[in-house]
C-alpha cells in the first residue's frame, strides 16, 4: 500500500511530502510508527535550562 506522509512547520514553503510504500497488511499503528520515524528524520530540536534571563 502507498501512504502519503506530510510535514509542515507553519511557514510558507516549509513543508515535506513523501509517498511511502508499506506492506499491504500494515495496521494504522504500523503506519503511525513509520510516520514518526520519517518525521523525526526531518525535525531537530532541543531545550535547555537558562540560569539567568538577559534584559533586552
Secondary structure, DSSP 4 states (H G I P E B T S, - for coil): -EEEEEEE-SSTT-EEEEEEE--TT--HHHHHHHHHHHHHTT--------SSPPP-
